[in-house]
Amino acid sequence: MKATYVQRGEYLDYVPENKVNAGDVVLFGALAAVSKLDIEAGKLGAVATTGVFDVVKDANAVARGAKVNWTGTEATASADNGETGDDKVEYAAIGVAVQAAEASDGTVRVLLNA
């Protein structure tokens, strides 16, 4: 036997070290998740790993179908902070924009982990 089915995977159990608020983006390496409810620190909760979410974004436009990354506070179509050397920060991919977002829009609609 090589694998045993455990669950569908739309939601994963999660016990955060710090409180997670509903709507927070949570990263597990290359896996992005969104908390649909508040989860207290040290308490079991669940985070969504699939689905389409409106995510707060930076001041730049995002094209439909563009890879969307997470800066730690907002979504962006940029792969990094534009710096070089020790100042460069690469952003984690969280999904794909399913709808274009103008620069003036406050959010971008993202299909997680696509």
C-alpha atoms as an extended CHARMM CRD file, in Angstrom:
* protein
*
       114  EXT
         1         1  MET       CA              0.0000000000        0.0000000000        0.0000000000  PROA      1               0.0000000000
         2         2  LYS       CA              1.3550000000        3.4170000000       -0.9980000000  PROA      2               0.0000000000
         3         3  ALA       CA             -1.3800000000        5.7950000000        0.1470000000  PROA      3               0.0000000000
         4         4  THR       CA             -4.5530000000        5.8110000000        2.2230000000  PROA      4               0.0000000000
         5         5  TYR       CA             -7.3250000000        8.3320000000        1.5620000000  PROA      5               0.0000000000
         6         6  VAL       CA             -7.7900000000       10.6990000000        4.5130000000  PROA      6               0.0000000000
         7         7  GLN       CA            -10.0670000000       13.5720000000        3.4620000000  PROA      7               0.0000000000
         8         8  ARG       CA            -11.1590000000       15.6590000000        0.4680000000  PROA      8               0.0000000000
         9         9  GLY       CA             -8.8360000000       18.5250000000        1.3780000000  PROA      9               0.0000000000
        10        10  GLU       CA            -11.0810000000       21.5590000000        0.9340000000  PROA      10              0.0000000000
        11        11  TYR       CA            -10.4470000000       22.2840000000        4.6030000000  PROA      11              0.0000000000
        12        12  LEU       CA             -7.4960000000       21.3290000000        6.7640000000  PROA      12              0.0000000000
        13        13  ASP       CA             -7.3130000000       21.1600000000       10.5280000000  PROA      13              0.0000000000
        14        14  TYR       CA             -5.1410000000       23.9440000000       11.8990000000  PROA      14              0.0000000000
        15        15  VAL       CA             -3.9430000000       24.8840000000       15.3870000000  PROA      15              0.0000000000
        16        16  PRO       CA             -2.3640000000       28.3520000000       15.1630000000  PROA      16              0.0000000000
        17        17  GLU       CA              0.3270000000       29.6610000000       17.5070000000  PROA      17              0.0000000000
        18        18  ASN       CA             -1.3320000000       33.0920000000       17.3790000000  PROA      18              0.0000000000
        19        19  LYS       CA             -4.9830000000       34.0270000000       16.9470000000  PROA      19              0.0000000000
        20        20  VAL       CA             -6.1710000000       33.8530000000       13.3300000000  PROA      20              0.0000000000
        21        21  ASN       CA             -9.0620000000       36.0720000000       12.2950000000  PROA      21              0.0000000000
        22        22  ALA       CA            -11.7210000000       35.1760000000        9.7610000000  PROA      22              0.0000000000
        23        23  GLY       CA            -10.3930000000       36.0730000000        6.3270000000  PROA      23              0.0000000000
        24        24  ASP       CA             -6.7240000000       35.8000000000        7.2610000000  PROA      24              0.0000000000
        25        25  VAL       CA             -4.4500000000       34.2220000000        4.6550000000  PROA      25              0.0000000000
        26        26  VAL       CA             -2.3350000000       31.4370000000        6.1470000000  PROA      26              0.0000000000
        27        27  LEU       CA              0.6650000000       29.9290000000        4.3650000000  PROA      27              0.0000000000
        28        28  PHE       CA              2.0480000000       26.4400000000        4.8250000000  PROA      28              0.0000000000
        29        29  GLY       CA              5.1100000000       26.6110000000        2.5880000000  PROA      29              0.0000000000
        30        30  ALA       CA              3.7020000000       26.4320000000       -0.9540000000  PROA      30              0.0000000000
        31        31  LEU       CA              0.1230000000       25.8530000000        0.2630000000  PROA      31              0.0000000000
        32        32  ALA       CA             -2.1660000000       28.8350000000        0.8190000000  PROA      32              0.0000000000
        33        33  ALA       CA             -5.2620000000       28.7280000000        3.0090000000  PROA      33              0.0000000000
        34        34  VAL       CA             -7.9050000000       31.1470000000        4.2620000000  PROA      34              0.0000000000
        35        35  SER       CA             -9.5860000000       31.0300000000        7.6330000000  PROA      35              0.0000000000
        36        36  LYS       CA            -13.3560000000       31.3500000000        7.3000000000  PROA      36              0.0000000000
        37        37  LEU       CA            -13.8080000000       31.7870000000       11.0660000000  PROA      37              0.0000000000
        38        38  ASP       CA            -11.7300000000       33.1610000000       13.9350000000  PROA      38              0.0000000000
        39        39  ILE       CA             -9.3800000000       30.5640000000       15.4530000000  PROA      39              0.0000000000
        40        40  GLU       CA             -7.9690000000       31.1880000000       18.9070000000  PROA      40              0.0000000000
        41        41  ALA       CA             -4.2630000000       30.5480000000       19.5340000000  PROA      41              0.0000000000
        42        42  GLY       CA             -3.6460000000       26.9200000000       20.4590000000  PROA      42              0.0000000000
        43        43  LYS       CA             -7.1940000000       25.8560000000       19.5300000000  PROA      43              0.0000000000
        44        44  LEU       CA             -8.2130000000       23.5250000000       16.7160000000  PROA      44              0.0000000000
        45        45  GLY       CA             -9.8530000000       25.1820000000       13.7330000000  PROA      45              0.0000000000
        46        46  ALA       CA            -10.0600000000       24.6720000000        9.9960000000  PROA      46              0.0000000000
        47        47  VAL       CA             -8.7510000000       26.6440000000        7.0420000000  PROA      47              0.0000000000
        48        48  ALA       CA             -9.9540000000       26.5080000000        3.4280000000  PROA      48              0.0000000000
        49        49  THR       CA             -7.4340000000       25.3780000000        0.8120000000  PROA      49              0.0000000000
        50        50  THR       CA             -9.7330000000       25.6330000000       -2.1980000000  PROA      50              0.0000000000
        51        51  GLY       CA            -12.3220000000       28.0510000000       -3.3940000000  PROA      51              0.0000000000
        52        52  VAL       CA            -12.5410000000       31.5830000000       -4.7100000000  PROA      52              0.0000000000
        53        53  PHE       CA            -11.9010000000       34.4600000000       -2.3220000000  PROA      53              0.0000000000
        54        54  ASP       CA            -11.8050000000       38.2540000000       -2.6160000000  PROA      54              0.0000000000
        55        55  VAL       CA             -8.3660000000       39.0820000000       -1.2290000000  PROA      55              0.0000000000
        56        56  VAL       CA             -7.0860000000       42.5450000000       -0.2570000000  PROA      56              0.0000000000
        57        57  LYS       CA             -4.5260000000       43.6280000000       -2.8640000000  PROA      57              0.0000000000
        58        58  ASP       CA             -1.8280000000       46.2300000000       -3.4340000000  PROA      58              0.0000000000
        59        59  ALA       CA             -2.2990000000       49.3510000000       -5.5790000000  PROA      59              0.0000000000
        60        60  ASN       CA             -1.4400000000       47.5980000000       -8.8620000000  PROA      60              0.0000000000
        61        61  ALA       CA             -3.7750000000       46.0800000000      -11.4520000000  PROA      61              0.0000000000
        62        62  VAL       CA             -4.0230000000       42.2960000000      -11.7430000000  PROA      62              0.0000000000
        63        63  ALA       CA             -4.9550000000       40.6430000000      -15.0280000000  PROA      63              0.0000000000
        64        64  ARG       CA             -7.4500000000       37.7900000000      -15.2050000000  PROA      64              0.0000000000
        65        65  GLY       CA             -5.4760000000       34.5350000000      -15.1800000000  PROA      65              0.0000000000
        66        66  ALA       CA             -2.4060000000       36.1190000000      -13.5670000000  PROA      66              0.0000000000
        67        67  LYS       CA             -0.5850000000       34.3410000000      -10.7750000000  PROA      67              0.0000000000
        68        68  VAL       CA             -1.3760000000       36.0490000000       -7.4640000000  PROA      68              0.0000000000
        69        69  ASN       CA              1.1990000000       36.2220000000       -4.6880000000  PROA      69              0.0000000000
        70        70  TRP       CA              1.0300000000       37.1640000000       -0.9980000000  PROA      70              0.0000000000
        71        71  THR       CA              3.2930000000       39.8760000000        0.4480000000  PROA      71              0.0000000000
        72        72  GLY       CA              2.4100000000       39.0140000000        4.0240000000  PROA      72              0.0000000000
        73        73  THR       CA             -0.2750000000       41.6890000000        4.1530000000  PROA      73              0.0000000000
        74        74  GLU       CA             -1.8100000000       41.8550000000        0.6660000000  PROA      74              0.0000000000
        75        75  ALA       CA             -2.1130000000       40.1440000000       -2.7010000000  PROA      75              0.0000000000
        76        76  THR       CA             -0.0370000000       41.2270000000       -5.6750000000  PROA      76              0.0000000000
        77        77  ALA       CA              0.7830000000       40.1050000000       -9.2010000000  PROA      77              0.0000000000
        78        78  SER       CA              4.4550000000       40.8700000000       -8.4620000000  PROA      78              0.0000000000
        79        79  ALA       CA              6.7240000000       37.9110000000       -7.7460000000  PROA      79              0.0000000000
        80        80  ASP       CA              8.9080000000       39.9280000000       -5.3690000000  PROA      80              0.0000000000
        81        81  ASN       CA              9.4210000000       43.3700000000       -3.8290000000  PROA      81              0.0000000000
        82        82  GLY       CA             11.5740000000       44.5960000000       -6.7290000000  PROA      82              0.0000000000
        83        83  GLU       CA             14.7150000000       44.8850000000       -4.6350000000  PROA      83              0.0000000000
        84        84  THR       CA             18.0230000000       43.0870000000       -5.2040000000  PROA      84              0.0000000000
        85        85  GLY       CA             20.5360000000       41.3070000000       -3.0190000000  PROA      85              0.0000000000
        86        86  ASP       CA             19.7660000000       41.0320000000        0.6970000000  PROA      86              0.0000000000
        87        87  ASP       CA             16.8050000000       43.4060000000        0.3520000000  PROA      87              0.0000000000
        88        88  LYS       CA             14.9570000000       41.1500000000       -2.1150000000  PROA      88              0.0000000000
        89        89  VAL       CA             11.8560000000       39.4010000000       -0.7740000000  PROA      89              0.0000000000
        90        90  GLU       CA             10.1360000000       36.7550000000       -2.8950000000  PROA      90              0.0000000000
        91        91  TYR       CA              6.3950000000       36.4400000000       -2.3710000000  PROA      91              0.0000000000
        92        92  ALA       CA              4.5020000000       33.1770000000       -1.9250000000  PROA      92              0.0000000000
        93        93  ALA       CA              2.0440000000       32.1740000000       -4.6560000000  PROA      93              0.0000000000
        94        94  ILE       CA             -1.5280000000       31.8590000000       -3.3730000000  PROA      94              0.0000000000
        95        95  GLY       CA             -3.5010000000       31.2580000000       -6.5690000000  PROA      95              0.0000000000
        96        96  VAL       CA             -4.7520000000       32.7250000000       -9.8220000000  PROA      96              0.0000000000
        97        97  ALA       CA             -6.9100000000       35.7900000000      -10.4620000000  PROA      97              0.0000000000
        98        98  VAL       CA            -10.2650000000       34.6440000000      -11.8400000000  PROA      98              0.0000000000
        99        99  GLN       CA            -11.3410000000       38.2040000000      -12.5470000000  PROA      99              0.0000000000
       100       100  ALA       CA             -9.2900000000       41.2430000000      -13.5480000000  PROA      100             0.0000000000
       101       101  ALA       CA             -8.7510000000       43.8530000000      -10.8360000000  PROA      101             0.0000000000
       102       102  GLU       CA             -8.0440000000       47.4900000000      -11.6420000000  PROA      102             0.0000000000
       103       103  ALA       CA             -5.3720000000       49.4170000000       -9.7480000000  PROA      103             0.0000000000
       104       104  SER       CA             -8.1430000000       51.2970000000       -7.9290000000  PROA      104             0.0000000000
       105       105  ASP       CA             -9.8530000000       48.0830000000       -6.7480000000  PROA      105             0.0000000000
       106       106  GLY       CA             -9.2500000000       47.1260000000       -3.1310000000  PROA      106             0.0000000000
       107       107  THR       CA             -9.4390000000       43.3770000000       -3.7410000000  PROA      107             0.0000000000
       108       108  VAL       CA             -8.7140000000       40.7370000000       -6.3390000000  PROA      108             0.0000000000
       109       109  ARG       CA            -10.7880000000       37.5670000000       -6.7960000000  PROA      109             0.0000000000
       110       110  VAL       CA             -8.4470000000       34.5830000000       -6.3700000000  PROA      110             0.0000000000
       111       111  LEU       CA             -8.8440000000       30.8530000000       -6.9460000000  PROA      111             0.0000000000
       112       112  LEU       CA             -6.6590000000       29.4440000000       -4.1770000000  PROA      112             0.0000000000
       113       113  ASN       CA             -3.7590000000       27.1340000000       -4.9990000000  PROA      113             0.0000000000
       114       114  ALA       CA             -4.4760000000       27.0860000000       -8.7220000000  PROA      114             0.0000000000
